[in-house]
Amino acid sequence: MNFKSLTAFICGTLMLISATGFAAVDGGKIVLGAVAPGMSESDLLNAFGQPQSKNGDDWTYPTFEVEVEHGIVTEVSTRSETIITPDGVRVGLAAESLNSTFGAADKVDNERDGVEYEYYSTDGTKKIEFKVVNGIISKITCKLRD
């Protein structure tokens, strides 16, 4: 194979990889209901009031949980079917809805109690995770990336 052919092959392969790579979700869509990672503690309290309970940085509300660090919501999660993402994904939907809504996951982890699908924001600052058990979404978590 000559140099031009090799260069064309490498460029074509890289284009194919980039086209089938990361899902890259708009960061504004990494939200559960009205709670988003990165929102201020005061905005959370103004919108939802005091949590049912607090255990350090972990706060519990009736249908969701948040982690608040240094006055910022760093993570929000739910097991409730009543809270949805801006794209209409919620707990209780079939896992196939993830592919049709977000595309291929950026990361898939097979765990002993199910499968976790991760999608990263286009700017890389946030991610949304879906825990799937027996083909059904059982938990959704939105968080700031480490």
C-alpha positions as CSV (number, residue, x, y, z in Angstrom):
1,M,0.0,0.0,0.0
2,N,1.5,3.4,-1.0
3,F,1.6,6.5,1.3
4,K,-1.5,8.1,-0.4
5,S,-3.6,5.0,-0.1
6,L,-2.5,4.5,3.5
7,T,-3.4,8.1,4.4
8,A,-6.8,7.9,2.7
9,F,-7.5,4.6,4.6
10,I,-6.5,6.2,8.0
11,C,-8.6,9.3,7.3
12,G,-11.6,7.3,6.3
13,T,-11.3,5.1,9.4
14,L,-11.1,8.1,11.6
15,M,-14.2,9.7,10.0
16,L,-16.1,6.4,10.5
17,I,-15.1,6.2,14.2
18,S,-16.0,9.9,14.8
19,A,-19.4,9.4,13.1
20,T,-20.3,6.4,15.2
21,G,-18.6,7.6,18.4
22,F,-20.1,9.6,21.2
23,A,-23.8,10.5,21.5
24,A,-23.0,14.1,22.8
25,V,-26.2,15.3,24.5
26,D,-26.9,19.0,24.7
27,G,-26.0,20.0,28.3
28,G,-29.3,21.8,28.7
29,K,-31.1,18.5,28.3
30,I,-29.3,16.9,31.2
31,V,-32.1,17.7,33.6
32,L,-34.6,15.8,35.7
33,G,-37.9,17.7,35.9
34,A,-36.8,21.2,36.9
35,V,-33.5,20.1,38.7
36,A,-30.2,20.3,36.9
37,P,-26.7,19.6,37.9
38,G,-25.0,22.9,38.3
39,M,-28.0,24.8,39.7
40,S,-27.5,26.7,43.0
41,E,-28.6,25.4,46.3
42,S,-30.7,28.6,46.7
43,D,-32.5,28.0,43.4
44,L,-33.2,24.4,44.5
45,L,-34.6,25.6,47.8
46,N,-36.7,28.3,46.2
47,A,-38.2,25.8,43.8
48,F,-38.8,22.9,46.1
49,G,-38.4,24.1,49.7
50,Q,-36.6,22.1,52.3
51,P,-35.9,18.4,51.7
52,Q,-37.6,15.7,53.6
53,S,-34.2,14.7,55.0
54,K,-30.5,15.7,54.8
55,N,-27.6,13.4,55.4
56,G,-24.5,15.5,54.8
57,D,-24.5,16.5,51.1
58,D,-27.3,14.1,50.3
59,W,-30.8,15.6,50.3
60,T,-34.0,13.6,49.8
61,Y,-37.2,15.0,48.3
62,P,-40.4,13.0,47.8
63,T,-39.6,12.0,44.1
64,F,-35.9,12.7,43.8
65,E,-32.6,12.9,45.6
66,V,-29.8,15.5,45.1
67,E,-26.2,15.9,46.2
68,V,-25.3,19.5,47.1
69,E,-21.7,20.4,47.5
70,H,-20.4,24.0,48.3
71,G,-23.8,25.5,47.4
72,I,-24.2,23.7,44.0
73,V,-26.3,20.7,43.0
74,T,-23.7,18.2,41.7
75,E,-26.1,15.3,41.2
76,V,-29.9,14.6,40.9
77,S,-31.4,11.2,40.6
78,T,-34.9,9.6,40.6
79,R,-36.6,6.3,40.6
80,S,-40.0,7.9,40.2
81,E,-42.0,7.6,36.9
82,T,-43.4,11.1,37.4
83,I,-40.1,13.0,36.7
84,I,-39.0,13.2,33.1
85,T,-36.1,14.5,31.0
86,P,-36.7,17.3,28.5
87,D,-36.8,14.6,25.8
88,G,-39.6,12.7,27.6
89,V,-37.5,9.8,29.0
90,R,-38.6,8.5,32.4
91,V,-38.3,5.6,34.7
92,G,-40.5,2.7,33.5
93,L,-39.8,3.1,29.8
94,A,-38.2,0.3,27.8
95,A,-34.4,0.7,27.3
96,E,-34.9,0.9,23.5
97,S,-36.2,4.4,24.1
98,L,-32.6,5.5,25.0
99,N,-31.3,4.6,21.5
100,S,-34.1,6.3,19.7
101,T,-33.8,9.4,21.9
102,F,-30.0,9.8,22.5
103,G,-28.3,7.4,20.0
104,A,-25.7,5.0,21.1
105,A,-24.5,5.4,24.6
106,D,-21.0,6.8,25.3
107,K,-20.4,4.1,27.9
108,V,-22.2,0.9,28.8
109,D,-21.4,-0.9,32.1
110,N,-22.8,-4.4,32.7
111,E,-23.3,-4.7,36.5
112,R,-24.6,-7.6,38.5
113,D,-28.0,-6.0,39.0
114,G,-28.5,-4.5,35.6
115,V,-26.9,-2.3,32.9
116,E,-25.9,1.3,33.1
117,Y,-25.9,3.6,30.0
118,E,-24.0,6.9,30.2
119,Y,-24.4,9.8,27.8
120,Y,-22.1,12.8,28.0
121,S,-22.8,16.5,27.3
122,T,-21.4,18.0,24.2
123,D,-19.1,20.2,26.3
124,G,-18.1,17.3,28.5
125,T,-19.1,18.9,31.8
126,K,-22.2,16.8,32.6
127,K,-23.6,13.3,32.1
128,I,-26.9,11.5,32.3
129,E,-27.0,7.8,33.4
130,F,-29.8,5.3,33.0
131,K,-29.9,2.2,35.2
132,V,-31.7,-0.6,33.2
133,V,-33.0,-3.8,34.9
134,N,-34.7,-6.5,32.8
135,G,-34.9,-4.1,29.8
136,I,-36.7,-1.3,31.8
137,I,-35.2,2.0,33.0
138,S,-35.3,1.8,36.8
139,K,-33.2,4.9,37.7
140,I,-32.0,8.1,36.1
141,T,-29.1,10.2,37.3
142,C,-27.8,13.5,36.0
143,K,-24.5,14.8,37.3
144,L,-21.5,17.1,36.8
145,R,-18.6,15.1,35.5
146,D,-15.6,14.6,37.6
